Amino acid sequence: MNIGSHKWSTVTAVLLSVTALLCPAPASADPTDAAFVAALAKEGIVFPDHTTAIAIAHTVCAGFDKSDKSSVPVMKLIKDTDLSLKQSSYFVGASISAYCPQYIGRTDNSVNWLDPGPPLM
């Protein structure tokens, strides 16, 4: 009986080793991604899939790389999501801070026309 138990132990050890080699380790969270998602959540901006929010943020930066005006990603976010003007603007700012800091302070005022201002009384 000991020989049978020994064989099972060997087979189990081999199977566990093969499984460990074939299965990828869980990806470690990127600190920049975590900070970006946390900044959005702090402002009440929650995406069910963090990967989507991060991908959109990289798209925002790609737009700035192509010299898009600030209003372009803001309007796209308003159109494609249920984010408000304020939330979309915050998202763009957080995207810049996290993924393309070279554009900090270099955005334009092209979004200002979207803001209706204070309500008339």
N, CA, C and O atoms as CSV, one atom per row, in Angstrom:
chain,resi,resn,atom,element,x,y,z
A,1,MET,N,N,0.802,-1.194,0.000
A,1,MET,CA,C,0.000,0.000,0.000
A,1,MET,C,C,0.850,1.266,0.000
A,1,MET,O,O,0.460,2.259,-0.615
A,2,ASN,N,N,1.998,1.261,0.670
A,2,ASN,CA,C,2.851,2.439,0.682
A,2,ASN,C,C,3.339,2.790,-0.725
A,2,ASN,O,O,3.477,3.965,-1.064
A,3,ILE,N,N,3.592,1.793,-1.517
A,3,ILE,CA,C,4.069,2.056,-2.868
A,3,ILE,C,C,2.984,2.775,-3.651
A,3,ILE,O,O,3.282,3.718,-4.384
A,4,GLY,N,N,1.729,2.351,-3.512
A,4,GLY,CA,C,0.619,3.001,-4.198
A,4,GLY,C,C,0.468,4.443,-3.749
A,4,GLY,O,O,0.246,5.328,-4.576
A,5,SER,N,N,0.586,4.694,-2.443
A,5,SER,CA,C,0.488,6.053,-1.923
A,5,SER,C,C,1.623,6.906,-2.444
A,5,SER,O,O,1.435,8.080,-2.763
A,6,HIS,N,N,2.800,6.315,-2.531
A,6,HIS,CA,C,3.956,7.048,-3.027
A,6,HIS,C,C,3.750,7.442,-4.494
A,6,HIS,O,O,4.082,8.556,-4.902
A,7,LYS,N,N,3.194,6.505,-5.284
A,7,LYS,CA,C,2.936,6.808,-6.691
A,7,LYS,C,C,1.930,7.942,-6.808
A,7,LYS,O,O,2.106,8.848,-7.622
A,8,TRP,N,N,0.867,7.898,-5.992
A,8,TRP,CA,C,-0.128,8.967,-6.036
A,8,TRP,C,C,0.486,10.307,-5.658
A,8,TRP,O,O,0.160,11.335,-6.252
A,9,SER,N,N,1.364,10.294,-4.681
A,9,SER,CA,C,2.023,11.533,-4.276
A,9,SER,C,C,2.876,12.083,-5.407
A,9,SER,O,O,2.890,13.290,-5.647
A,10,THR,N,N,3.575,11.217,-6.091
A,10,THR,CA,C,4.425,11.635,-7.202
A,10,THR,C,C,3.579,12.185,-8.345
A,10,THR,O,O,3.883,13.240,-8.902
A,11,VAL,N,N,2.518,11.462,-8.686
A,11,VAL,CA,C,1.633,11.896,-9.767
A,11,VAL,C,C,1.002,13.247,-9.416
A,11,VAL,O,O,0.930,14.138,-10.263
A,12,THR,N,N,0.553,13.395,-8.191
A,12,THR,CA,C,-0.054,14.648,-7.754
A,12,THR,C,C,0.949,15.786,-7.826
A,12,THR,O,O,0.620,16.880,-8.285
A,13,ALA,N,N,2.160,15.536,-7.380
A,13,ALA,CA,C,3.195,16.571,-7.421
A,13,ALA,C,C,3.507,16.979,-8.859
A,13,ALA,O,O,3.681,18.163,-9.148
A,14,VAL,N,N,3.577,16.008,-9.748
A,14,VAL,CA,C,3.848,16.307,-11.157
A,14,VAL,C,C,2.701,17.114,-11.747
A,14,VAL,O,O,2.936,18.103,-12.440
A,15,LEU,N,N,1.460,16.704,-11.483
A,15,LEU,CA,C,0.308,17.432,-12.013
A,15,LEU,C,C,0.241,18.859,-11.483
A,15,LEU,O,O,-0.063,19.783,-12.238
A,16,LEU,N,N,0.518,19.050,-10.211
A,16,LEU,CA,C,0.520,20.400,-9.650
A,16,LEU,C,C,1.611,21.265,-10.265
A,16,LEU,O,O,1.409,22.455,-10.506
A,17,SER,N,N,2.770,20.662,-10.518
A,17,SER,CA,C,3.873,21.417,-11.136
A,17,SER,C,C,3.520,21.827,-12.556
A,17,SER,O,O,3.770,22.963,-12.959
A,18,VAL,N,N,2.937,20.902,-13.317
A,18,VAL,CA,C,2.542,21.207,-14.694
A,18,VAL,C,C,1.461,22.286,-14.698
A,18,VAL,O,O,1.511,23.205,-15.515
A,19,THR,N,N,0.497,22.186,-13.805
A,19,THR,CA,C,-0.573,23.176,-13.719
A,19,THR,C,C,-0.004,24.548,-13.394
A,19,THR,O,O,-0.418,25.549,-13.980
A,20,ALA,N,N,0.925,24.598,-12.481
A,20,ALA,CA,C,1.537,25.875,-12.102
A,20,ALA,C,C,2.282,26.501,-13.274
A,20,ALA,O,O,2.291,27.724,-13.422
A,21,LEU,N,N,2.904,25.678,-14.104
A,21,LEU,CA,C,3.627,26.197,-15.262
A,21,LEU,C,C,2.694,26.668,-16.369
A,21,LEU,O,O,2.989,27.643,-17.061
A,22,LEU,N,N,1.572,25.982,-16.538
A,22,LEU,CA,C,0.662,26.299,-17.636
A,22,LEU,C,C,-0.305,27.435,-17.313
A,22,LEU,O,O,-0.730,28.156,-18.216
A,23,CYS,N,N,-0.649,27.599,-16.073
A,23,CYS,CA,C,-1.602,28.648,-15.689
A,23,CYS,C,C,-0.839,29.928,-15.392
A,23,CYS,O,O,0.112,29.925,-14.610
A,24,PRO,N,N,-1.255,31.014,-16.014
A,24,PRO,CA,C,-0.549,32.270,-15.742
A,24,PRO,C,C,-0.815,32.762,-14.332
A,24,PRO,O,O,-1.886,32.546,-13.764
A,25,ALA,N,N,0.163,33.412,-13.799
A,25,ALA,CA,C,0.003,34.007,-12.471
A,25,ALA,C,C,-0.919,35.210,-12.595
A,25,ALA,O,O,-0.942,35.862,-13.639
A,26,PRO,N,N,-1.673,35.512,-11.557
A,26,PRO,CA,C,-2.542,36.686,-11.638
A,26,PRO,C,C,-1.709,37.951,-11.833
A,26,PRO,O,O,-0.660,38.134,-11.216
A,27,ALA,N,N,-2.206,38.804,-12.697
A,27,ALA,CA,C,-1.483,40.041,-12.979
A,27,ALA,C,C,-1.491,40.931,-11.748
A,27,ALA,O,O,-2.512,41.079,-11.077
A,28,SER,N,N,-0.362,41.510,-11.469
A,28,SER,CA,C,-0.319,42.425,-10.334
A,28,SER,C,C,-0.909,43.752,-10.779
A,28,SER,O,O,-0.745,44.172,-11.925
A,29,ALA,N,N,-1.579,44.385,-9.876
A,29,ALA,CA,C,-2.232,45.651,-10.199
A,29,ALA,C,C,-1.191,46.729,-10.420
A,29,ALA,O,O,-0.257,46.884,-9.633
A,30,ASP,N,N,-1.362,47.464,-11.492
A,30,ASP,CA,C,-0.475,48.577,-11.793
A,30,ASP,C,C,-0.853,49.728,-10.872
A,30,ASP,O,O,-2.030,50.081,-10.803
A,31,PRO,N,N,0.095,50.325,-10.166
A,31,PRO,CA,C,-0.235,51.400,-9.231
A,31,PRO,C,C,-0.875,52.611,-9.920
A,31,PRO,O,O,-1.735,53.273,-9.339
A,32,THR,N,N,-0.458,52.899,-11.152
A,32,THR,CA,C,-1.043,54.025,-11.877
A,32,THR,C,C,-2.504,53.741,-12.192
A,32,THR,O,O,-3.364,54.605,-12.019
A,33,ASP,N,N,-2.782,52.521,-12.655
A,33,ASP,CA,C,-4.163,52.141,-12.952
A,33,ASP,C,C,-5.028,52.205,-11.697
A,33,ASP,O,O,-6.149,52.713,-11.730
A,34,ALA,N,N,-4.502,51.688,-10.599
A,34,ALA,CA,C,-5.257,51.686,-9.346
A,34,ALA,C,C,-5.544,53.115,-8.876
A,34,ALA,O,O,-6.648,53.414,-8.420
A,35,ALA,N,N,-4.549,53.992,-8.990
A,35,ALA,CA,C,-4.746,55.384,-8.576
A,35,ALA,C,C,-5.760,56.078,-9.476
A,35,ALA,O,O,-6.576,56.865,-8.996
A,36,PHE,N,N,-5.718,55.797,-10.768
A,36,PHE,CA,C,-6.659,56.389,-11.722
A,36,PHE,C,C,-8.090,55.962,-11.394
A,36,PHE,O,O,-8.985,56.801,-11.295
A,37,VAL,N,N,-8.296,54.674,-11.229
A,37,VAL,CA,C,-9.633,54.156,-10.914
A,37,VAL,C,C,-10.123,54.702,-9.576
A,37,VAL,O,O,-11.303,55.021,-9.434
A,38,ALA,N,N,-9.229,54.811,-8.594
A,38,ALA,CA,C,-9.591,55.363,-7.286
A,38,ALA,C,C,-9.980,56.836,-7.404
A,38,ALA,O,O,-10.921,57.286,-6.748
A,39,ALA,N,N,-9.261,57.586,-8.236
A,39,ALA,CA,C,-9.587,59.003,-8.428
A,39,ALA,C,C,-10.966,59.152,-9.062
A,39,ALA,O,O,-11.733,60.038,-8.685
A,40,LEU,N,N,-11.276,58.296,-10.011
A,40,LEU,CA,C,-12.610,58.334,-10.628
A,40,LEU,C,C,-13.681,58.000,-9.598
A,40,LEU,O,O,-14.698,58.688,-9.503
A,41,ALA,N,N,-13.452,56.951,-8.833
A,41,ALA,CA,C,-14.436,56.523,-7.833
A,41,ALA,C,C,-14.679,57.615,-6.797
A,41,ALA,O,O,-15.804,57.802,-6.334
A,42,LYS,N,N,-13.625,58.331,-6.438
A,42,LYS,CA,C,-13.746,59.415,-5.458
A,42,LYS,C,C,-14.734,60.485,-5.937
A,42,LYS,O,O,-15.415,61.122,-5.133
A,43,GLU,N,N,-14.801,60.671,-7.258
A,43,GLU,CA,C,-15.712,61.657,-7.841
A,43,GLU,C,C,-17.045,61.037,-8.266
A,43,GLU,O,O,-17.860,61.690,-8.918
A,44,GLY,N,N,-17.260,59.774,-7.893
A,44,GLY,CA,C,-18.518,59.111,-8.226
A,44,GLY,C,C,-18.588,58.587,-9.641
A,44,GLY,O,O,-19.672,58.286,-10.140
A,45,ILE,N,N,-17.447,58.475,-10.295
A,45,ILE,CA,C,-17.393,57.953,-11.658
A,45,ILE,C,C,-16.959,56.494,-11.571
A,45,ILE,O,O,-15.802,56.190,-11.281
A,46,VAL,N,N,-17.899,55.610,-11.826
A,46,VAL,CA,C,-17.621,54.185,-11.667
A,46,VAL,C,C,-17.926,53.469,-12.978
A,46,VAL,O,O,-19.031,53.565,-13.512
A,47,PHE,N,N,-16.941,52.760,-13.478
A,47,PHE,CA,C,-17.119,51.908,-14.642
A,47,PHE,C,C,-17.182,50.471,-14.131
A,47,PHE,O,O,-16.379,50.085,-13.282
A,48,PRO,N,N,-18.121,49.678,-14.635
A,48,PRO,CA,C,-18.198,48.287,-14.172
A,48,PRO,C,C,-16.924,47.503,-14.472
A,48,PRO,O,O,-16.573,46.564,-13.757
A,49,ASP,N,N,-16.246,47.904,-15.533
A,49,ASP,CA,C,-15.021,47.223,-15.933
A,49,ASP,C,C,-13.881,48.237,-15.911
A,49,ASP,O,O,-13.838,49.145,-16.741
A,50,HIS,N,N,-12.978,48.084,-14.982
A,50,HIS,CA,C,-11.859,49.021,-14.853
A,50,HIS,C,C,-11.010,49.053,-16.110
A,50,HIS,O,O,-10.453,50.094,-16.460
A,51,THR,N,N,-10.909,47.926,-16.787
A,51,THR,CA,C,-10.113,47.859,-18.010
A,51,THR,C,C,-10.653,48.816,-19.062
A,51,THR,O,O,-9.882,49.432,-19.798
A,52,THR,N,N,-11.975,48.942,-19.136
A,52,THR,CA,C,-12.590,49.855,-20.097
A,52,THR,C,C,-12.230,51.297,-19.765
A,52,THR,O,O,-11.860,52.063,-20.655
A,53,ALA,N,N,-12.334,51.670,-18.509
A,53,ALA,CA,C,-12.004,53.036,-18.098
A,53,ALA,C,C,-10.543,53.351,-18.422
A,53,ALA,O,O,-10.233,54.438,-18.910
A,54,ILE,N,N,-9.667,52.420,-18.155
A,54,ILE,CA,C,-8.239,52.622,-18.417
A,54,ILE,C,C,-7.990,52.731,-19.918
A,54,ILE,O,O,-7.191,53.559,-20.354
A,55,ALA,N,N,-8.666,51.903,-20.708
A,55,ALA,CA,C,-8.510,51.972,-22.166
A,55,ALA,C,C,-9.001,53.309,-22.706
A,55,ALA,O,O,-8.373,53.889,-23.593
A,56,ILE,N,N,-10.118,53.801,-22.178
A,56,ILE,CA,C,-10.640,55.105,-22.602
A,56,ILE,C,C,-9.636,56.200,-22.246
A,56,ILE,O,O,-9.408,57.116,-23.035
A,57,ALA,N,N,-9.045,56.105,-21.070
A,57,ALA,CA,C,-8.048,57.096,-20.653
A,57,ALA,C,C,-6.861,57.124,-21.616
A,57,ALA,O,O,-6.358,58.194,-21.958
A,58,HIS,N,N,-6.426,55.964,-22.044
A,58,HIS,CA,C,-5.319,55.914,-23.009
A,58,HIS,C,C,-5.748,56.500,-24.360
A,58,HIS,O,O,-4.937,57.101,-25.065
A,59,THR,N,N,-7.020,56.323,-24.716
A,59,THR,CA,C,-7.543,56.918,-25.944
A,59,THR,C,C,-7.547,58.439,-25.841
A,59,THR,O,O,-7.251,59.136,-26.812
A,60,VAL,N,N,-7.886,58.949,-24.654
A,60,VAL,CA,C,-7.837,60.397,-24.422
A,60,VAL,C,C,-6.430,60.912,-24.688
A,60,VAL,O,O,-6.253,61.914,-25.381
A,61,CYS,N,N,-5.440,60.239,-24.146
A,61,CYS,CA,C,-4.049,60.662,-24.349
A,61,CYS,C,C,-3.641,60.560,-25.814
A,61,CYS,O,O,-2.920,61.420,-26.320
A,62,ALA,N,N,-4.096,59.522,-26.489
A,62,ALA,CA,C,-3.780,59.373,-27.915
A,62,ALA,C,C,-4.364,60.540,-28.707
A,62,ALA,O,O,-3.751,61.010,-29.665
A,63,GLY,N,N,-5.542,61.007,-28.310
A,63,GLY,CA,C,-6.135,62.168,-28.962
A,63,GLY,C,C,-5.299,63.415,-28.769
A,63,GLY,O,O,-5.109,64.193,-29.704
A,64,PHE,N,N,-4.800,63.608,-27.562
A,64,PHE,CA,C,-3.927,64.761,-27.309
A,64,PHE,C,C,-2.626,64.640,-28.098
A,64,PHE,O,O,-2.064,65.644,-28.536
A,65,ASP,N,N,-2.148,63.404,-28.279
A,65,ASP,CA,C,-0.953,63.197,-29.101
A,65,ASP,C,C,-1.198,63.657,-30.538
A,65,ASP,O,O,-0.270,64.082,-31.226
A,66,LYS,N,N,-2.462,63.568,-30.989
A,66,LYS,CA,C,-2.827,64.002,-32.344
A,66,LYS,C,C,-3.302,65.452,-32.361
A,66,LYS,O,O,-3.855,65.916,-33.358
A,67,SER,N,N,-3.086,66.158,-31.269
A,67,SER,CA,C,-3.449,67.581,-31.142
A,67,SER,C,C,-4.952,67.836,-31.082
A,67,SER,O,O,-5.413,68.905,-31.481
A,68,ASP,N,N,-5.721,66.865,-30.588
A,68,ASP,CA,C,-7.154,67.110,-30.381
A,68,ASP,C,C,-7.339,68.230,-29.364
A,68,ASP,O,O,-6.532,68.391,-28.448
A,69,LYS,N,N,-8.391,68.986,-29.531
A,69,LYS,CA,C,-8.762,69.995,-28.532
A,69,LYS,C,C,-9.377,69.273,-27.338
A,69,LYS,O,O,-9.833,68.137,-27.468
A,70,SER,N,N,-9.393,69.919,-26.188
A,70,SER,CA,C,-9.930,69.316,-24.966
A,70,SER,C,C,-11.390,68.901,-25.110
A,70,SER,O,O,-11.832,67.943,-24.476
A,71,SER,N,N,-12.133,69.616,-25.937
A,71,SER,CA,C,-13.558,69.318,-26.076
A,71,SER,C,C,-13.819,67.978,-26.755
A,71,SER,O,O,-14.873,67.380,-26.542
A,72,VAL,N,N,-12.885,67.498,-27.562
A,72,VAL,CA,C,-13.106,66.264,-28.311
A,72,VAL,C,C,-13.328,65.065,-27.379
A,72,VAL,O,O,-14.359,64.403,-27.492
A,73,PRO,N,N,-12.401,64.764,-26.466
A,73,PRO,CA,C,-12.652,63.607,-25.593
A,73,PRO,C,C,-13.819,63.845,-24.635
A,73,PRO,O,O,-14.538,62.906,-24.294
A,74,VAL,N,N,-14.013,65.079,-24.201
A,74,VAL,CA,C,-15.125,65.369,-23.287
A,74,VAL,C,C,-16.448,65.085,-23.986
A,74,VAL,O,O,-17.319,64.418,-23.427
A,75,MET,N,N,-16.598,65.587,-25.203
A,75,MET,CA,C,-17.849,65.370,-25.934
A,75,MET,C,C,-18.055,63.893,-26.253
A,75,MET,O,O,-19.180,63.394,-26.211
A,76,LYS,N,N,-16.973,63.201,-26.572
A,76,LYS,CA,C,-17.088,61.764,-26.855
A,76,LYS,C,C,-17.539,61.005,-25.612
A,76,LYS,O,O,-18.373,60.104,-25.705
A,77,LEU,N,N,-16.999,61.358,-24.459
A,77,LEU,CA,C,-17.416,60.711,-23.217
A,77,LEU,C,C,-18.893,60.985,-22.919
A,77,LEU,O,O,-19.630,60.085,-22.515
A,78,ILE,N,N,-19.317,62.235,-23.121
A,78,ILE,CA,C,-20.724,62.583,-22.887
A,78,ILE,C,C,-21.614,61.763,-23.813
A,78,ILE,O,O,-22.659,61.260,-23.401
A,79,LYS,N,N,-21.191,61.634,-25.063
A,79,LYS,CA,C,-21.989,60.908,-26.065
A,79,LYS,C,C,-22.017,59.400,-25.793
A,79,LYS,O,O,-23.070,58.769,-25.889
A,80,ASP,N,N,-20.868,58.829,-25.458
A,80,ASP,CA,C,-20.744,57.374,-25.352
A,80,ASP,C,C,-21.034,56.804,-23.974
A,80,ASP,O,O,-21.178,55.590,-23.833
A,81,THR,N,N,-21.122,57.642,-22.962
A,81,THR,CA,C,-21.375,57.164,-21.598
A,81,THR,C,C,-22.516,57.970,-21.003
A,81,THR,O,O,-23.109,58.816,-21.673
A,82,ASP,N,N,-22.813,57.707,-19.765
A,82,ASP,CA,C,-23.829,58.509,-19.074
A,82,ASP,C,C,-23.183,59.559,-18.172
A,82,ASP,O,O,-23.805,60.035,-17.222
A,83,LEU,N,N,-21.931,59.920,-18.473
A,83,LEU,CA,C,-21.227,60.911,-17.668
A,83,LEU,C,C,-21.714,62.320,-18.016
A,83,LEU,O,O,-22.034,62.617,-19.167
A,84,SER,N,N,-21.762,63.164,-17.010
A,84,SER,CA,C,-22.134,64.565,-17.199
A,84,SER,C,C,-20.932,65.334,-17.743
A,84,SER,O,O,-19.837,64.785,-17.867
A,85,LEU,N,N,-21.148,66.607,-18.067
A,85,LEU,CA,C,-20.060,67.464,-18.521
A,85,LEU,C,C,-18.963,67.537,-17.463
A,85,LEU,O,O,-17.778,67.415,-17.773
A,86,LYS,N,N,-19.369,67.736,-16.217
A,86,LYS,CA,C,-18.391,67.845,-15.131
A,86,LYS,C,C,-17.614,66.536,-14.972
A,86,LYS,O,O,-16.391,66.553,-14.835
A,87,GLN,N,N,-18.321,65.405,-14.990
A,87,GLN,CA,C,-17.653,64.111,-14.837
A,87,GLN,C,C,-16.734,63.811,-16.019
A,87,GLN,O,O,-15.628,63.302,-15.838
A,88,SER,N,N,-17.195,64.129,-17.225
A,88,SER,CA,C,-16.372,63.887,-18.413
A,88,SER,C,C,-15.109,64.734,-18.380
A,88,SER,O,O,-14.023,64.266,-18.723
A,89,SER,N,N,-15.261,65.976,-17.966
A,89,SER,CA,C,-14.099,66.858,-17.855
A,89,SER,C,C,-13.123,66.337,-16.803
A,89,SER,O,O,-11.909,66.361,-17.004
A,90,TYR,N,N,-13.664,65.868,-15.680
A,90,TYR,CA,C,-12.812,65.302,-14.627
A,90,TYR,C,C,-12.083,64.062,-15.155
A,90,TYR,O,O,-10.891,63.880,-14.911
A,91,PHE,N,N,-12.820,63.211,-15.885
A,91,PHE,CA,C,-12.229,61.999,-16.448
A,91,PHE,C,C,-11.044,62.355,-17.334
A,91,PHE,O,O,-9.988,61.728,-17.246
A,92,VAL,N,N,-11.217,63.362,-18.188
A,92,VAL,CA,C,-10.131,63.782,-19.074
A,92,VAL,C,C,-8.944,64.289,-18.248
A,92,VAL,O,O,-7.796,63.945,-18.529
A,93,GLY,N,N,-9.222,65.104,-17.235
A,93,GLY,CA,C,-8.142,65.595,-16.376
A,93,GLY,C,C,-7.421,64.476,-15.649
A,93,GLY,O,O,-6.194,64.483,-15.548
A,94,ALA,N,N,-8.179,63.513,-15.142
A,94,ALA,CA,C,-7.566,62.371,-14.449
A,94,ALA,C,C,-6.757,61.521,-15.424
A,94,ALA,O,O,-5.704,60.992,-15.066
A,95,SER,N,N,-7.244,61.391,-16.645
A,95,SER,CA,C,-6.512,60.633,-17.672
A,95,SER,C,C,-5.166,61.279,-17.955
A,95,SER,O,O,-4.140,60.605,-18.044
A,96,ILE,N,N,-5.191,62.596,-18.092
A,96,ILE,CA,C,-3.949,63.330,-18.347
A,96,ILE,C,C,-2.989,63.159,-17.172
A,96,ILE,O,O,-1.808,62.868,-17.367
A,97,SER,N,N,-3.493,63.338,-15.967
A,97,SER,CA,C,-2.630,63.218,-14.779
A,97,SER,C,C,-2.000,61.839,-14.676
A,97,SER,O,O,-0.831,61.708,-14.314
A,98,ALA,N,N,-2.782,60.809,-14.996
A,98,ALA,CA,C,-2.293,59.442,-14.822
A,98,ALA,C,C,-1.425,58.960,-15.983
A,98,ALA,O,O,-0.374,58.357,-15.765
A,99,TYR,N,N,-1.857,59.223,-17.201
A,99,TYR,CA,C,-1.241,58.543,-18.342
A,99,TYR,C,C,-0.487,59.437,-19.332
A,99,TYR,O,O,0.315,58.939,-20.122
A,100,CYS,N,N,-0.729,60.720,-19.298
A,100,CYS,CA,C,0.012,61.600,-20.222
A,100,CYS,C,C,0.262,62.947,-19.545
A,100,CYS,O,O,-0.247,63.977,-19.987
A,101,PRO,N,N,1.050,62.930,-18.469
A,101,PRO,CA,C,1.279,64.159,-17.699
A,101,PRO,C,C,1.971,65.261,-18.498
A,101,PRO,O,O,2.012,66.409,-18.056
A,102,GLN,N,N,2.502,64.931,-19.643
A,102,GLN,CA,C,3.119,65.965,-20.467
A,102,GLN,C,C,2.092,66.990,-20.951
A,102,GLN,O,O,2.465,68.066,-21.417
A,103,TYR,N,N,0.798,66.660,-20.843
A,103,TYR,CA,C,-0.251,67.589,-21.268
A,103,TYR,C,C,-0.871,68.375,-20.103
A,103,TYR,O,O,-1.798,69.156,-20.316
A,104,ILE,N,N,-0.376,68.181,-18.893
A,104,ILE,CA,C,-0.884,68.944,-17.757
A,104,ILE,C,C,-0.615,70.421,-18.012
A,104,ILE,O,O,0.510,70.818,-18.317
A,105,GLY,N,N,-1.659,71.226,-17.882
A,105,GLY,CA,C,-1.528,72.660,-18.088
A,105,GLY,C,C,-1.506,73.085,-19.544
A,105,GLY,O,O,-1.374,74.272,-19.844
A,106,ARG,N,N,-1.633,72.121,-20.456
A,106,ARG,CA,C,-1.584,72.457,-21.871
A,106,ARG,C,C,-2.930,72.250,-22.552
A,106,ARG,O,O,-3.016,72.287,-23.779
A,107,THR,N,N,-3.981,72.033,-21.768
A,107,THR,CA,C,-5.305,71.894,-22.366
A,107,THR,C,C,-5.846,73.274,-22.688
A,107,THR,O,O,-5.387,74.278,-22.144
A,108,ASP,N,N,-6.806,73.313,-23.560
A,108,ASP,CA,C,-7.365,74.600,-23.967
A,108,ASP,C,C,-8.737,74.811,-23.317
A,108,ASP,O,O,-9.207,73.966,-22.555
A,109,ASN,N,N,-9.351,75.907,-23.615
A,109,ASN,CA,C,-10.664,76.224,-23.043
A,109,ASN,C,C,-11.802,75.858,-23.979
A,109,ASN,O,O,-12.883,76.440,-23.890
A,110,SER,N,N,-11.581,74.907,-24.870
A,110,SER,CA,C,-12.590,74.578,-25.861
A,110,SER,C,C,-13.837,73.929,-25.267
A,110,SER,O,O,-14.848,73.802,-25.958
A,111,VAL,N,N,-13.788,73.521,-24.015
A,111,VAL,CA,C,-14.960,72.916,-23.377
A,111,VAL,C,C,-15.874,73.985,-22.774
A,111,VAL,O,O,-17.034,73.703,-22.475
A,112,ASN,N,N,-15.377,75.181,-22.597
A,112,ASN,CA,C,-16.156,76.222,-21.926
A,112,ASN,C,C,-17.516,76.472,-22.561
A,112,ASN,O,O,-18.481,76.761,-21.853
A,113,TRP,N,N,-17.608,76.366,-23.873
A,113,TRP,CA,C,-18.888,76.632,-24.533
A,113,TRP,C,C,-19.953,75.602,-24.164
A,113,TRP,O,O,-21.143,75.865,-24.334
A,114,LEU,N,N,-19.549,74.443,-23.665
A,114,LEU,CA,C,-20.514,73.418,-23.258
A,114,LEU,C,C,-21.194,73.741,-21.937
A,114,LEU,O,O,-22.296,73.262,-21.669
A,115,ASP,N,N,-20.543,74.548,-21.113
A,115,ASP,CA,C,-21.058,74.862,-19.791
A,115,ASP,C,C,-22.099,75.986,-19.892
A,115,ASP,O,O,-21.769,77.102,-20.292
A,116,PRO,N,N,-23.347,75.693,-19.531
A,116,PRO,CA,C,-24.384,76.705,-19.657
A,116,PRO,C,C,-24.276,77.818,-18.614
A,116,PRO,O,O,-24.998,78.810,-18.702
A,117,GLY,N,N,-23.405,77.674,-17.647
A,117,GLY,CA,C,-23.247,78.685,-16.606
A,117,GLY,C,C,-24.286,78.515,-15.517
A,117,GLY,O,O,-25.021,77.528,-15.497
A,118,PRO,N,N,-24.347,79.474,-14.615
A,118,PRO,CA,C,-25.300,79.364,-13.510
A,118,PRO,C,C,-26.740,79.508,-14.040
A,118,PRO,O,O,-26.986,80.186,-15.038
A,119,PRO,N,N,-27.665,78.861,-13.354
A,119,PRO,CA,C,-29.063,78.957,-13.790
A,119,PRO,C,C,-29.577,80.405,-13.658
A,119,PRO,O,O,-29.246,81.119,-12.712
A,120,LEU,N,N,-30.377,80.797,-14.617
A,120,LEU,CA,C,-30.968,82.136,-14.571
A,120,LEU,C,C,-32.109,82.144,-13.568
A,120,LEU,O,O,-32.871,81.181,-13.481
A,121,MET,N,N,-32.228,83.217,-12.817
A,121,MET,CA,C,-33.311,83.298,-11.832
A,121,MET,C,C,-34.191,84.450,-12.097
A,121,MET,O,O,-35.155,84.670,-11.365
